[in-house]
């Protein structure tokens, strides 16, 4: 593994653990500047999320600057039109894999719904800029760490299936929802497939960003519209059912 990759992993781990220090620090600074404690308690987490994720992204891009300039890894990459097609198709492939994994979890008696997603939606409602973290910066960092570095390093020594499986399980466990390890692993496996198929990390990044954006929009921005449509559908179904009884 390249030393730059090692530094990226360290930076990512530090980012994940930084909230234990960063959130209280933001709370302290905010109250010192005259903000109320109650207000800062609701804002300290989203503030630190934005600060830590943006800072880590800059660090990661800085460490990868040499690789991006040379473009050595793109020599065997799929042509741009093919990569674009795979990126678009990858969104539907990831959604399909997620649906299959969700059905498996339901069959195993695992309750649907993600606590992580619910927390993120709540943060977005409090601090809308968090959508930039959940839908763009977060997926970019995850694809670089779990696909480019972890999967890419394993793939050089192991076959696709084993390296994709290991990296996907690590990806799943990193979300701290072990009950949904099948769900997250299915998505990780799909993104690994897109990466190895095109040799372009931008392809799984696009699919991941698009998928996260769709989930956030459906569960936050369009939640009321979706609930209204569901209620109308239920009313129509009840009416039709009653008419034929």
Secondary structure, 3 states (H helix, E strand, C coil): CCHHHHHHHHHHHHHHHCHHHHHHHHHHHHHHCCCCHHHHHHHHHHHHHHHHHHHHHHHHHHHCHHHHHHCHHHCCCCCHHHHHHHHHHHHHHHHHHHHHHHHHHHHCCCCCCCHHHHHHHHHHHHCCCHHHHHHHHHHHHHHHHHHHHHHHHHHCCCCHHHHHHHHHHHHHHCCCCHHHHHHHHHHHHHHHHHHHHHCCHHHHHHHHHHHHHHHHHHHHHCHHHHHHHHHHHHHHHHHHHHHHC
